[in-house]
Amino acid sequence: MAFVHASRFLLSVAVSILLLLGMPRDAEATQIALVDRDVGHALLFKHRGNCYALLPSHVAERDSFSLQMPLQNLIGAGTVFLRDAQSDLALAFVEGDVIQRCLDDWSSFQTDLTTLLDNQKSGEIFRLSPEGIQDRTAGDVFVVTPDIVAVRTSDDLALGEIQKGSSGSVLEIAGTVIGIAQRAPSGSEAVFYRMDEIARRLGSDLSQAHLNHDGQQSGFRVTGWSGKTASSEPDEAGQGLLERAFVTTWDGKPQQIEITLHPTEPIALNSIILGSQVGDRTSQTPPKTISIQVDAGPPDAPFWRSVGVRDMTPRGDLKIDIGGVFVRRVRLTMNSVWFADRPLVRLDRLDVE
């Protein structure tokens, strides 16, 4: 009897090990990120050393947007450099921690899908929950054209553009990316733009983008944030590293901002200066408690550590002395606000010295 129990135990351990060994394989699958927390999805890929995002143009409501992979605790930022109005597609240059998950190479999307679509009609819609958990929904292809693939699923996808943040999710068949979701003609149907056609339409523009972004960008800059930017008024100019006032929804959950000081090497950081000019805006609040982390590791091996927690004043002023510590990136987490009943949190100034 003891032998039987021991055998079962060893079998259980073996299965667990196999599952754990399988996890990295799943992690190497096609990667998508949430756009502005809940607006939609973006497909991440690499091309000649840079990271890019492909997404429906209507999902990229602004040329700058946040990217999140909550399960991996990764954030980043996308900057649109191309919009194709006819196909409702956008390409964006990506920075921040999410570039760790830029695994697919652009060349893998250039394969003609005709034979695969002729022979296989069943696939999966791959998307993320707001918590970053992968959701795969089975679907059957019922329309194929040179541009699009239409899929019917037993799940309700809602009318119009695919609702609840599913625009930009990915259709896969036999492990191959077939297309990205753009709209839902009915409650159980979704239309995906074919990846081989996307590669044909946008390939030359992507090559030009590589020339524009060749190599790492230099200079202090914001390269990621975790909230949805709610303000885009041109008269609300920001200070320091903020091109405009950073106003984002506050729902009680911590909000993060990442700053890159140097793309590859740590440099001395003396202080961080924050400012919030709420004024008479009754729907906005300054942050209150802010925790600070710094990363001194190389791009391929981040090393984050805490350097303290500070409170901004109710007037919206905060200077954080770092003391010349050598760092490559800084992460600021807004953990609380002064007026919790207000729906928006605001930053007008972000400086590093």
SERO-4910 file (N, C-alpha, C, O; in steps of 0.05 Angstrom, whole numbers):
BEGIN
 pado doro    nc1    nc2    nc3   cac1   cac2   cac3    cc1    cc2    cc3    oc1    oc2    oc3
  Met    A     17    -24      0      0      0      0     17     25      0     12     44    -14
  Ala    A     39     24     16     57     47     17     70     52    -10     74     75    -19
  Phe    A     75     29    -24     87     32    -51     68     46    -70     76     62    -86
  Val    A     42     38    -68     21     50    -85     19     80    -80     19     97    -99
  His    A     19     88    -54     17    116    -47     42    131    -57     40    153    -67
  Ala    A     65    118    -54     90    131    -63     90    134    -93     98    155   -103
  Ser    A     79    114   -108     78    116   -137     60    139   -146     66    154   -164
  Arg    A     36    140   -131     18    162   -138     30    189   -133     27    208   -148
  Phe    A     45    191   -110     58    216   -104     78    224   -125     80    247   -134
  Leu    A     95    204   -133    115    209   -153    103    217   -180    113    235   -194
  Leu    A     80    204   -187     66    210   -211     56    239   -210     57    254   -230
  Ser    A     44    246   -187     34    273   -183     56    294   -186     53    314   -200
  Val    A     79    288   -174    102    306   -176    111    309   -205    118    331   -214
  Ala    A    112    286   -219    121    286   -247    103    303   -264    112    318   -281
  Val    A     76    300   -260     57    315   -276     60    345   -270     60    361   -288
  Ser    A     64    352   -244     68    380   -237     92    391   -250     92    414   -260
  Ile    A    114    376   -251    138    385   -263    134    389   -293    143    409   -304
  Leu    A    120    371   -306    115    374   -334     98    398   -340    103    412   -360
  Leu    A     78    403   -323     62    427   -326     79    452   -323     76    471   -338
  Leu    A     96    452   -303    113    475   -299    132    479   -322    137    501   -331
  Leu    A    143    457   -332    160    459   -355    146    469   -380    157    481   -397
  Gly    A    120    463   -381    104    472   -403     97    502   -402     90    514   -423
  Met    A     98    513   -378     90    541   -375    107    560   -392     95    578   -406
  Pro    A    133    558   -392    149    575   -410    141    573   -439    142    592   -454
  Arg    A    135    548   -447    127    545   -475    102    561   -481    100    574   -502
  Asp    A     82    560   -463     58    576   -467     65    606   -466     53    622   -481
  Ala    A     84    613   -449     91    641   -446    104    652   -471    103    676   -477
  Glu    A    116    633   -487    128    642   -512    108    645   -535    116    652   -557
  Ala    A     83    640   -529     63    643   -550     59    672   -558     71    690   -545
  Thr    A     43    677   -578     37    704   -587     29    721   -564     13    713   -547
  Gln    A     39    746   -563     34    763   -540     17    786   -548     22    800   -568
  Ile    A     -4    791   -532    -21    815   -535    -21    830   -508    -17    818   -487
  Ala    A    -26    856   -510    -26    873   -486    -52    889   -487    -63    894   -508
  Leu    A    -61    897   -463    -85    914   -460    -77    943   -467    -56    952   -459
  Val    A    -95    956   -481    -90    984   -489   -107   1002   -471   -131    999   -469
  Asp    A    -93   1022   -459   -107   1041   -441   -125   1026   -422   -148   1034   -417
  Arg    A   -115   1005   -411   -128    988   -390   -151    972   -401   -152    948   -396
  Asp    A   -171    984   -414   -195    969   -422   -206    976   -449   -228    968   -456
  Val    A   -191    992   -465   -202   1000   -491   -200    978   -512   -218    976   -529
  Gly    A   -179    962   -511   -176    941   -531   -150    927   -527   -138    928   -506
  His    A   -140    913   -548   -116    898   -548    -97    907   -570   -105    919   -590
  Ala    A    -71    901   -565    -51    906   -586    -33    881   -587    -26    869   -567
  Leu    A    -27    874   -612     -9    851   -617     20    861   -617     27    879   -632
  Leu    A     37    850   -600     65    858   -598     82    841   -616     78    817   -618
  Phe    A    102    854   -628    121    839   -645    147    855   -647    147    879   -641
  Lys    A    168    841   -655    194    854   -658    202    855   -687    193    839   -704
  His    A    218    876   -693    228    879   -721    254    894   -720    255    917   -712
  Arg    A    275    880   -728    302    892   -729    310    905   -703    321    927   -703
  Gly    A    305    892   -681    314    901   -655    295    919   -640    301    926   -617
  Asn    A    273    928   -652    254    945   -638    228    930   -633    222    909   -646
  Cys    A    212    940   -615    186    929   -609    164    947   -620    165    971   -618
  Tyr    A    143    934   -631    121    949   -643     95    936   -634     94    914   -624
  Ala    A     73    952   -638     46    942   -632     29    946   -657     30    967   -670
  Leu    A     13    926   -663     -6    927   -685    -34    926   -672    -39    909   -655
  Leu    A    -51    945   -679    -78    946   -667    -97    961   -686    -88    975   -703
  Pro    A   -123    957   -682   -142    972   -697   -139   1002   -691   -134   1010   -669
  Ser    A   -141   1019   -712   -138   1047   -708   -157   1059   -688   -151   1077   -673
  His    A   -182   1048   -688   -202   1059   -669   -196   1052   -640   -206   1066   -622
  Val    A   -179   1032   -635   -170   1026   -608   -150   1047   -598   -150   1055   -575
  Ala    A   -132   1055   -616   -112   1076   -610   -126   1103   -612   -122   1117   -631
  Glu    A   -141   1110   -591   -157   1134   -592   -139   1159   -594   -146   1179   -606
  Arg    A   -115   1157   -582    -96   1178   -584    -70   1167   -594    -66   1142   -594
  Asp    A    -52   1184   -604    -27   1174   -615     -9   1163   -594      9   1146   -600
  Ser    A    -12   1170   -568      3   1158   -546    -17   1144   -528    -38   1155   -521
  Phe    A    -11   1119   -522    -29   1103   -505    -12   1085   -487     11   1079   -492
  Ser    A    -25   1076   -465    -12   1058   -447    -16   1029   -455    -36   1022   -468
  Leu    A      3   1012   -447      1    983   -452      5    969   -425     23    976   -410
  Gln    A    -11    949   -420     -9    934   -395    -11    904   -400    -26    895   -417
  Met    A      5    889   -385      3    860   -382      1    855   -353     21    848   -340
  Pro    A    -23    858   -341    -26    857   -312    -15    832   -298     -4    833   -276
  Leu    A    -19    809   -311    -11    784   -299     19    783   -295     29    772   -275
  Gln    A     34    795   -314     63    795   -312     73    821   -298     97    825   -294
  Asn    A     54    839   -291     61    864   -278     80    880   -296    100    892   -287
  Leu    A     73    881   -322     89    896   -341     72    919   -353     49    915   -359
  Ile    A     85    942   -355     71    965   -368     90    977   -389    114    972   -389
  Gly    A     79    993   -406     94   1006   -427     77   1027   -441     56   1034   -431
  Ala    A     88   1038   -462     74   1059   -477     77   1054   -507     99   1046   -516
  Gly    A     57   1060   -522     58   1059   -551     54   1087   -563     39   1103   -553
  Thr    A     69   1092   -585     67   1117   -599     60   1111   -628     77   1100   -642
  Val    A     37   1118   -637     28   1112   -664     44   1129   -684     47   1153   -682
  Phe    A     55   1115   -705     69   1129   -726     55   1124   -753     63   1136   -773
  Leu    A     36   1106   -754     22   1101   -779     -7   1094   -773    -13   1077   -756
  Arg    A    -26   1106   -788    -54   1099   -788    -63   1094   -817    -58   1111   -834
  Asp    A    -75   1071   -821    -87   1065   -847   -117   1065   -844   -129   1046   -835
  Ala    A   -129   1088   -852   -158   1092   -848   -175   1071   -863   -195   1063   -853
  Gln    A   -166   1064   -887   -182   1045   -903   -184   1018   -889   -206   1005   -891
  Ser    A   -163   1009   -876   -164    982   -863   -168    984   -833   -170    963   -820
  Asp    A   -170   1008   -822   -173   1012   -793   -151    999   -778   -155    984   -759
  Leu    A   -126   1004   -787   -102    992   -774    -83   1014   -765    -82   1036   -777
  Ala    A    -69   1009   -744    -49   1027   -734    -24   1012   -726    -26    989   -716
  Leu    A     -1   1024   -730     25   1013   -721     37   1033   -701     35   1057   -705
  Ala    A     48   1023   -679     59   1040   -658     86   1030   -649     91   1005   -648
  Phe    A    104   1048   -643    130   1042   -631    126   1038   -601    112   1054   -588
  Val    A    138   1017   -590    133   1009   -562    158   1012   -545    180   1006   -553
  Glu    A    154   1023   -520    175   1025   -501    165   1015   -474    141   1011   -471
  Gly    A    183   1012   -455    175   1003   -428    179    973   -424    190    959   -441
  Asp    A    171    963   -401    176    935   -393    162    915   -412    172    893   -414
  Val    A    140    923   -425    127    904   -442    144    894   -465    137    874   -478
  Ile    A    165    908   -471    182    899   -494    195    872   -488    204    858   -506
  Gln    A    195    864   -462    204    837   -455    187    815   -468    196    793   -472
  Arg    A    162    822   -475    144    803   -487    141    806   -517    122    795   -528
  Cys    A    158    822   -529    158    824   -558    173    800   -569    197    801   -573
  Leu    A    159    779   -574    172    753   -581    169    746   -610    188    735   -622
  Asp    A    146    751   -622    142    744   -650    157    763   -667    158    787   -663
  Asp    A    170    753   -688    183    770   -707    164    777   -730    147    760   -738
  Trp    A    166    801   -740    149    810   -761    149    791   -785    128    787   -798
  Ser    A    172    779   -790    174    760   -813    155    737   -811    147    725   -831
  Ser    A    147    729   -786    130    706   -782    101    712   -792     85    693   -795
  Phe    A     94    737   -796     67    744   -804     65    747   -835     44    753   -845
  Gln    A     87    742   -849     87    747   -877     81    722   -894     83    722   -918
  Thr    A     75    700   -880     68    675   -894     40    676   -905     21    685   -892
  Asp    A     37    667   -930     11    666   -943     -7    647   -928      1    624   -924
  Leu    A    -31    656   -920    -49    639   -904    -69    624   -920    -86    610   -909
  Thr    A    -68    626   -946    -89    615   -963    -92    585   -959   -114    575   -955
  Thr    A    -70    570   -960    -72    541   -957    -83    533   -930   -100    515   -928
  Leu    A    -73    546   -909    -83    539   -882   -113    544   -880   -127    528   -868
  Leu    A   -122    567   -891   -151    574   -888   -168    556   -906   -192    552   -901
  Asp    A   -156    545   -927   -171    526   -945   -175    500   -931   -195    486   -935
  Asn    A   -157    492   -913   -157    465   -901   -167    464   -873   -176    443   -863
  Gln    A   -167    487   -859   -175    486   -831   -195    509   -825   -190    532   -833
  Lys    A   -217    502   -812   -238    522   -808   -243    527   -778   -261    543   -771
  Ser    A   -229    514   -760   -234    518   -732   -209    532   -719   -187    524   -724
  Gly    A   -215    552   -702   -193    566   -689   -201    576   -662   -222    568   -651
  Glu    A   -185    594   -651   -190    605   -624   -186    636   -625   -167    646   -637
  Ile    A   -204    650   -612   -200    678   -607   -185    682   -581   -194    673   -560
  Phe    A   -163    695   -583   -145    698   -560   -147    727   -550   -141    746   -565
  Arg    A   -155    731   -525   -157    758   -513   -150    757   -484   -145    735   -473
  Leu    A   -149    780   -471   -142    782   -443   -165    794   -427   -180    811   -436
  Ser    A   -169    784   -402   -187    796   -384   -175    821   -373   -150    825   -376
  Pro    A   -190    839   -359   -178    863   -348   -156    857   -328   -138    873   -323
  Glu    A   -156    833   -316   -135    824   -298   -111    812   -313    -91    805   -300
  Gly    A   -113    810   -339    -91    800   -355    -91    770   -359    -72    759   -369
  Ile    A   -113    757   -351   -115    728   -354   -123    721   -383   -141    733   -394
  Gln    A   -109    702   -395   -115    694   -422   -142    680   -424   -149    663   -408
  Asp    A   -157    689   -444   -183    676   -450   -183    667   -479   -177    683   -497
  Arg    A   -189    642   -483   -190    631   -510   -217    621   -516   -228    603   -502
  Thr    A   -229    631   -537   -257    624   -545   -256    610   -572   -246    620   -591
  Ala    A   -268    586   -573   -268    571   -598   -287    584   -618   -308    594   -611
  Gly    A   -279    583   -644   -296    595   -665   -291    580   -691   -270    569   -696
  Asp    A   -311    581   -709   -309    568   -735   -310    589   -757   -327    607   -757
  Val    A   -291    587   -776   -289    605   -798   -312    599   -818   -316    576   -825
  Phe    A   -327    620   -825   -348    616   -845   -346    635   -869   -361    631   -888
  Val    A   -328    654   -868   -323    671   -891   -293    676   -893   -281    683   -873
  Val    A   -282    674   -917   -254    680   -922   -253    696   -948   -263    688   -969
  Thr    A   -240    719   -946   -234    736   -970   -204    742   -969   -191    735   -950
  Pro    A   -194    755   -990   -166    762   -989   -158    781   -966   -135    782   -959
  Asp    A   -178    795   -955   -173    815   -934   -181    806   -906   -166    811   -887
  Ile    A   -203    792   -904   -214    786   -878   -221    757   -874   -224    742   -893
  Val    A   -225    750   -848   -235    724   -841   -257    728   -821   -253    743   -801
  Ala    A   -281    717   -826   -303    719   -807   -306    693   -792   -305    672   -803
  Val    A   -311    696   -765   -312    673   -748   -339    674   -732   -348    695   -724
  Arg    A   -351    651   -730   -375    648   -714   -369    633   -688   -356    612   -689
  Thr    A   -378    643   -666   -372    631   -640   -398    628   -624   -418    642   -630
  Ser    A   -398    610   -605   -421    606   -589   -424    627   -567   -445    630   -555
  Asp    A   -402    643   -562   -403    664   -542   -414    690   -554   -411    694   -578
  Asp    A   -427    706   -538   -438    731   -546   -416    752   -547   -404    758   -527
  Leu    A   -410    763   -571   -389    782   -574   -399    811   -576   -383    829   -578
  Ala    A   -425    815   -574   -438    841   -574   -438    853   -603   -422    845   -620
  Leu    A   -456    872   -607   -459    884   -633   -439    905   -639   -426    916   -621
  Gly    A   -436    912   -665   -418    934   -673   -389    927   -670   -382    903   -673
  Glu    A   -373    946   -664   -345    941   -659   -344    923   -634   -359    927   -615
  Ile    A   -326    903   -634   -326    884   -613   -323    898   -586   -304    913   -581
  Gln    A   -343    893   -569   -344    909   -544   -327    897   -522   -315    876   -525
  Lys    A   -328    911   -499   -315    902   -474   -285    898   -478   -273    880   -467
  Gly    A   -273    915   -495   -244    915   -498   -233    892   -514   -209    886   -512
  Ser    A   -249    879   -531   -239    856   -546   -228    863   -573   -215    847   -586
  Ser    A   -232    888   -583   -221    896   -608   -190    893   -607   -178    901   -587
  Gly    A   -179    883   -628   -150    878   -628   -142    851   -618   -119    843   -620
  Ser    A   -161    835   -608   -155    808   -600   -148    792   -625   -153    800   -647
  Val    A   -136    768   -620   -123    753   -642   -138    728   -648   -147    714   -630
  Leu    A   -141    721   -674   -151    695   -682   -127    677   -689   -110    685   -705
  Glu    A   -126    654   -677   -105    634   -683   -117    608   -693   -138    600   -684
  Ile    A   -104    596   -713   -111    570   -723    -86    553   -724    -66    560   -737
  Ala    A    -86    531   -710    -63    512   -709    -38    527   -701    -16    522   -711
  Gly    A    -40    546   -682    -17    560   -672     -7    583   -689     13    595   -683
  Thr    A    -21    588   -711    -14    610   -729    -32    634   -725    -56    630   -724
  Val    A    -21    658   -724    -37    682   -722    -50    687   -749    -36    691   -769
  Ile    A    -77    688   -749    -92    691   -773   -100    721   -777    -99    731   -800
  Gly    A   -106    735   -756   -114    763   -759   -121    775   -732   -120    762   -711
  Ile    A   -127    802   -733   -135    816   -709   -164    826   -712   -173    833   -734
  Ala    A   -179    825   -690   -207    831   -690   -212    861   -694   -199    878   -682
  Gln    A   -232    866   -711   -239    894   -716   -268    901   -710   -274    923   -700
  Arg    A   -287    882   -715   -315    888   -711   -331    863   -708   -321    841   -714
  Ala    A   -356    866   -699   -374    843   -695   -400    849   -709   -416    864   -698
  Pro    A   -405    837   -732   -431    843   -747   -455    833   -732   -477    844   -735
  Ser    A   -452    813   -715   -474    802   -699   -464    794   -672   -440    795   -667
  Gly    A   -482    785   -655   -474    778   -628   -456    754   -626   -444    749   -605
  Ser    A   -455    738   -647   -438    713   -646   -418    712   -668   -406    691   -673
  Glu    A   -413    735   -681   -394    735   -703   -373    757   -700   -379    778   -689
  Ala    A   -349    752   -709   -328    772   -708   -312    771   -734   -309    750   -747
  Val    A   -303    795   -742   -288    798   -767   -259    805   -760   -254    824   -745
  Phe    A   -240    790   -772   -212    794   -767   -198    802   -793   -203    790   -814
  Tyr    A   -181    822   -791   -165    829   -814   -141    810   -817   -127    805   -797
  Arg    A   -138    798   -840   -118    777   -844    -89    788   -841    -82    809   -850
  Met    A    -72    772   -827    -45    780   -821    -28    781   -847    -11    799   -849
  Asp    A    -32    763   -865    -16    764   -890    -22    789   -906     -4    800   -919
  Glu    A    -47    798   -905    -54    823   -919    -44    847   -904    -35    866   -917
  Ile    A    -44    846   -877    -33    868   -861     -3    870   -868      7    893   -871
  Ala    A     11    848   -869     39    848   -875     45    860   -902     64    875   -906
  Arg    A     27    854   -921     31    865   -948     26    895   -949     41    910   -961
  Arg    A      5    904   -934     -2    932   -935     17    950   -920     23    972   -928
  Leu    A     28    940   -897     43    957   -879     72    951   -878     87    965   -864
  Gly    A     81    931   -892    109    922   -890    129    944   -897    149    948   -883
  Ser    A    124    959   -919    143    980   -927    143   1003   -907    164   1015   -901
  Asp    A    120   1009   -895    119   1030   -875    134   1022   -850    146   1039   -837
  Leu    A    133    996   -843    147    987   -819    177    989   -824    192    996   -805
  Ser    A    186    982   -848    215    985   -854    224   1013   -851    246   1018   -841
  Gln    A    208   1032   -860    214   1060   -857    215   1069   -828    231   1085   -819
  Ala    A    196   1058   -813    195   1064   -784    220   1055   -770    230   1068   -752
  His    A    231   1032   -779    257   1022   -768    279   1043   -772    296   1047   -755
  Leu    A    279   1055   -796    299   1075   -801    296   1099   -782    316   1111   -774
  Asn    A    271   1106   -776    266   1128   -758    272   1122   -729    280   1140   -714
  His    A    269   1097   -721    273   1089   -693    297   1071   -689    300   1058   -668
  Asp    A    315   1071   -709    338   1053   -707    355   1059   -682    364   1081   -678
  Gly    A    359   1038   -665    374   1042   -641    356   1053   -618    333   1061   -623
  Gln    A    367   1053   -594    351   1061   -571    350   1092   -570    369   1105   -577
  Gln    A    326   1102   -563    323   1131   -560    337   1140   -534    338   1125   -514
  Ser    A    348   1164   -534    362   1175   -511    345   1197   -498    325   1206   -510
  Gly    A    354   1206   -474    340   1227   -461    320   1216   -441    308   1195   -445
  Phe    A    315   1232   -419    295   1224   -399    268   1225   -412    261   1244   -426
  Arg    A    251   1205   -408    225   1205   -419    207   1184   -405    216   1165   -393
  Val    A    181   1189   -406    161   1171   -395    157   1148   -415    151   1153   -439
  Thr    A    161   1124   -406    159   1101   -425    138   1081   -416    138   1058   -427
  Gly    A    121   1088   -398     99   1070   -391     82   1082   -369     91   1096   -351
  Trp    A     56   1075   -370     38   1082   -348     15   1062   -348      9   1050   -369
  Ser    A      2   1059   -325    -17   1037   -322    -46   1045   -325    -63   1028   -327
  Gly    A    -51   1071   -325    -79   1080   -326    -87   1089   -354    -70   1091   -372
  Lys    A   -112   1094   -358   -122   1105   -383   -121   1135   -382   -133   1147   -364
  Thr    A   -107   1147   -401   -105   1176   -401   -132   1188   -408   -143   1183   -429
  Ala    A   -142   1205   -390   -169   1216   -394   -168   1244   -405   -189   1255   -412
  Ser    A   -145   1257   -407   -143   1285   -415   -126   1287   -440   -104   1276   -441
  Ser    A   -135   1302   -460   -119   1307   -484   -123   1335   -493   -116   1342   -516
  Glu    A   -133   1353   -476   -137   1381   -484   -110   1394   -489    -92   1393   -472
  Pro    A   -107   1407   -513    -80   1418   -519    -72   1441   -501    -48   1446   -500
  Asp    A    -91   1454   -488    -83   1476   -471    -73   1467   -443    -64   1484   -428
  Glu    A    -76   1441   -437    -67   1431   -412    -38   1421   -414    -33   1397   -411
  Ala    A    -20   1438   -420      8   1431   -424     20   1421   -398     15   1432   -376
  Gly    A     37   1400   -399     50   1390   -376     77   1404   -372     86   1420   -389
  Gln    A     91   1397   -351    118   1407   -345    138   1385   -342    130   1362   -334
  Gly    A    163   1391   -348    183   1370   -346    180   1349   -368    180   1355   -391
  Leu    A    177   1324   -359    175   1302   -378    147   1298   -388    142   1281   -406
  Leu    A    127   1313   -378    100   1310   -387     94   1330   -409     95   1355   -405
  Glu    A     87   1320   -433     80   1338   -455     53   1352   -449     48   1374   -458
  Arg    A     36   1338   -435     10   1350   -427      3   1340   -399     15   1320   -389
  Ala    A    -16   1352   -387    -24   1343   -360    -33   1314   -361    -48   1306   -379
  Phe    A    -23   1299   -341    -30   1271   -340    -55   1268   -322    -53   1270   -297
  Val    A    -77   1262   -334   -103   1259   -319   -113   1232   -326   -118   1225   -349
  Thr    A   -117   1216   -305   -126   1188   -310   -148   1181   -289   -150   1193   -268
  Thr    A   -164   1162   -296   -185   1153   -279   -174   1142   -253   -154   1128   -253
  Trp    A   -188   1148   -231   -180   1137   -205   -202   1119   -194   -224   1129   -189
  Asp    A   -197   1094   -191   -217   1075   -181   -207   1061   -156   -217   1040   -148
  Gly    A   -188   1073   -142   -177   1062   -118   -154   1043   -122   -142   1034   -102
  Lys    A   -148   1036   -147   -126   1018   -153   -101   1034   -158   -102   1055   -170
  Pro    A    -78   1024   -149    -53   1039   -154    -48   1044   -183    -53   1027   -200
  Gln    A    -37   1068   -189    -30   1076   -216      0   1079   -218     13   1090   -200
  Gln    A     12   1068   -239     41   1069   -242     50   1086   -266     36   1088   -286
  Ile    A     73   1099   -262     86   1114   -284    115   1105   -284    128   1105   -263
  Glu    A    126   1098   -308    154   1091   -310    169   1111   -326    159   1122   -346
  Ile    A    193   1117   -317    211   1137   -330    237   1123   -337    248   1109   -321
  Thr    A    245   1126   -362    271   1116   -371    291   1138   -371    287   1159   -385
  Leu    A    313   1135   -356    334   1155   -356    355   1150   -377    367   1169   -389
  His    A    361   1125   -382    380   1117   -402    372   1090   -413    364   1072   -398
  Pro    A    374   1085   -439    365   1060   -451    381   1036   -442    371   1013   -442
  Thr    A    407   1039   -435    424   1016   -429    440   1018   -404    445    998   -391
  Glu    A    448   1042   -395    466   1045   -373    454   1061   -350    440   1080   -354
  Pro    A    459   1052   -324    450   1068   -301    465   1095   -300    488   1097   -306
  Ile    A    450   1116   -291    462   1142   -287    453   1152   -260    434   1142   -248
  Ala    A    467   1173   -250    461   1183   -223    435   1198   -223    430   1215   -240
  Leu    A    418   1191   -204    392   1205   -200    392   1219   -173    396   1206   -152
  Asn    A    389   1245   -173    389   1260   -148    362   1265   -136    358   1262   -112
  Ser    A    342   1272   -153    316   1278   -142    294   1275   -163    300   1275   -187
  Ile    A    270   1272   -154    246   1271   -171    226   1293   -160    222   1294   -136
  Ile    A    216   1309   -178    198   1330   -171    171   1326   -184    169   1322   -209
  Leu    A    149   1325   -168    122   1321   -178    105   1346   -171    109   1358   -150
  Gly    A     86   1351   -188     67   1373   -183     40   1367   -194     37   1355   -215
  Ser    A     19   1375   -179     -8   1371   -188    -24   1397   -183    -26   1407   -161
  Gln    A    -34   1409   -205    -48   1434   -204    -77   1430   -210    -87   1435   -232
  Val    A    -91   1420   -189   -120   1414   -192   -136   1440   -194   -155   1441   -210
  Gly    A   -129   1460   -178   -144   1485   -179   -173   1481   -171   -179   1469   -151
  Asp    A   -191   1492   -187   -220   1490   -181   -233   1467   -195   -258   1467   -198
  Arg    A   -218   1448   -205   -229   1425   -219   -240   1405   -198   -225   1391   -186
  Thr    A   -266   1405   -194   -278   1390   -172   -279   1360   -178   -285   1344   -160
  Ser    A   -273   1352   -202   -273   1323   -208   -245   1311   -207   -242   1287   -211
  Gln    A   -224   1327   -200   -197   1318   -200   -184   1321   -173   -192   1338   -157
  Thr    A   -164   1303   -167   -151   1303   -142   -121   1300   -146   -112   1287   -165
  Pro    A   -104   1312   -128    -76   1306   -129    -71   1278   -118    -87   1268   -102
  Pro    A    -49   1265   -126    -42   1240   -112    -34   1246    -83    -29   1269    -76
  Lys    A    -34   1225    -67    -25   1228    -39      0   1211    -35     22   1221    -37
  Thr    A     -4   1186    -28     19   1169    -22     31   1157    -48     17   1146    -65
  Ile    A     57   1161    -51     71   1153    -75     95   1136    -67    112   1145    -51
  Ser    A     97   1112    -77    121   1095    -72    139   1096    -96    131   1099   -119
  Ile    A    165   1094    -91    186   1098   -111    203   1073   -113    213   1063    -93
  Gln    A    206   1063   -137    224   1041   -143    244   1049   -164    237   1066   -181
  Val    A    268   1038   -164    288   1044   -184    299   1017   -195    300    997   -181
  Asp    A    306   1018   -221    317    995   -234    345   1001   -244    349   1019   -260
  Ala    A    365    986   -233    392    990   -241    402    968   -260    426    968   -267
  Gly    A    385    950   -268    393    927   -284    393    934   -314    382    955   -322
  Pro    A    406    917   -330    406    921   -359    378    915   -370    361    904   -357
  Pro    A    374    923   -396    347    919   -407    337    891   -407    313    886   -404
  Asp    A    354    871   -409    346    843   -409    345    830   -382    337    807   -380
  Ala    A    352    845   -361    351    834   -333    345    856   -313    362    865   -298
  Pro    A    319    866   -313    312    888   -295    317    880   -266    313    857   -258
  Phe    A    326    900   -250    330    896   -221    317    919   -206    330    940   -202
  Trp    A    292    915   -198    277    936   -185    281    934   -155    281    912   -144
  Arg    A    283    957   -141    284    957   -112    270    983   -102    271   1004   -116
  Ser    A    259    982    -79    245   1004    -67    265   1024    -55    285   1016    -43
  Val    A    259   1050    -59    275   1071    -46    258   1089    -29    266   1111    -21
  Gly    A    233   1079    -22    217   1094     -3    189   1100    -12    181   1095    -34
  Val    A    175   1112      7    147   1121      3    144   1150     13    154   1156     35
  Arg    A    131   1167     -2    128   1194      5     99   1203      1     84   1191    -15
  Asp    A     91   1225     15     65   1237     11     68   1264     -3     83   1280      6
  Met    A     52   1268    -24     50   1294    -36     33   1312    -17     16   1302     -3
  Thr    A     38   1338    -18     22   1356     -1     -6   1358    -14    -10   1353    -37
  Pro    A    -26   1367      2    -53   1371     -9    -53   1392    -31    -71   1393    -48
  Arg    A    -33   1410    -31    -31   1430    -52    -20   1419    -78    -20   1432    -98
  Gly    A     -8   1394    -76      2   1382   -101     31   1385   -105     40   1387   -128
  Asp    A     48   1386    -84     77   1390    -87     91   1366    -74     83   1356    -53
  Leu    A    112   1356    -87    129   1335    -76    156   1335    -89    158   1334   -114
  Lys    A    177   1336    -72    204   1332    -82    216   1308    -67    216   1308    -43
  Ile    A    225   1289    -82    236   1264    -71    266   1264    -75    276   1263    -98
  Asp    A    281   1264    -53    310   1263    -55    319   1234    -57    313   1217    -40
  Ile    A    334   1228    -78    344   1201    -83    373   1197    -74    381   1175    -66
  Gly    A    389   1219    -75    416   1217    -65    437   1208    -84    458   1198    -75
  Gly    A    433   1212   -110    454   1204   -129    456   1175   -135    477   1166   -145
  Val    A    436   1159   -128    436   1131   -134    437   1127   -164    424   1141   -179
  Phe    A    453   1107   -173    455   1102   -202    432   1083   -210    429   1061   -200
  Val    A    416   1093   -228    392   1077   -238    389   1082   -268    399   1101   -279
  Arg    A    374   1064   -279    367   1066   -308    338   1074   -312    332   1088   -331
  Arg    A    321   1065   -294    292   1072   -296    281   1077   -268    292   1069   -248
  Val    A    259   1091   -268    245   1098   -243    215   1090   -246    203   1095   -267
  Arg    A    204   1078   -226    175   1071   -226    162   1085   -202    169   1081   -179
  Leu    A    142   1102   -208    127   1116   -188     99   1103   -186     86   1100   -207
  Thr    A     90   1096   -162     64   1084   -159     47   1102   -141     54   1106   -118
  Met    A     25   1112   -152      7   1128   -137    -12   1109   -123    -30   1097   -135
  Asn    A     -9   1106    -96    -24   1087    -81    -50   1098    -70    -69   1083    -65
  Ser    A    -51   1124    -66    -76   1137    -55    -77   1166    -65    -58   1176    -76
  Val    A   -100   1178    -60   -104   1206    -69   -115   1222    -45   -124   1210    -25
  Trp    A   -114   1248    -47   -124   1265    -26   -155   1265    -24   -166   1267     -2
  Phe    A   -168   1264    -47   -197   1266    -47   -208   1241    -62   -211   1241    -86
  Ala    A   -213   1220    -46   -220   1194    -57   -247   1194    -71   -252   1175    -87
  Asp    A   -264   1213    -66   -290   1214    -79   -289   1226   -107   -310   1228   -120
  Arg    A   -266   1236   -115   -264   1248   -142   -254   1227   -162   -236   1211   -156
  Pro    A   -265   1226   -186   -260   1204   -205   -234   1206   -220   -226   1186   -232
  Leu    A   -220   1229   -219   -195   1232   -235   -172   1241   -217   -176   1257   -199
  Val    A   -148   1230   -223   -124   1239   -210   -107   1253   -230   -106   1246   -254
  Arg    A    -92   1274   -221    -79   1292   -239    -50   1297   -232    -43   1300   -208
  Leu    A    -32   1296   -252     -5   1305   -250      1   1325   -272     -5   1321   -295
  Asp    A     14   1348   -264     21   1368   -284     51   1369   -288     61   1378   -309
  Arg    A     66   1361   -268     95   1363   -269    109   1337   -261    101   1324   -242
  Leu    A    129   1330   -277    145   1306   -271    173   1312   -281    179   1312   -305
  Asp    A    191   1318   -262    219   1325   -268    237   1306   -254    232   1297   -232
  Val    A    260   1300   -266    281   1285   -253    307   1300   -256    312   1313   -276
  Glu    A    323   1299   -235    349   1314   -235    372   1295   -227    395   1304   -226
***
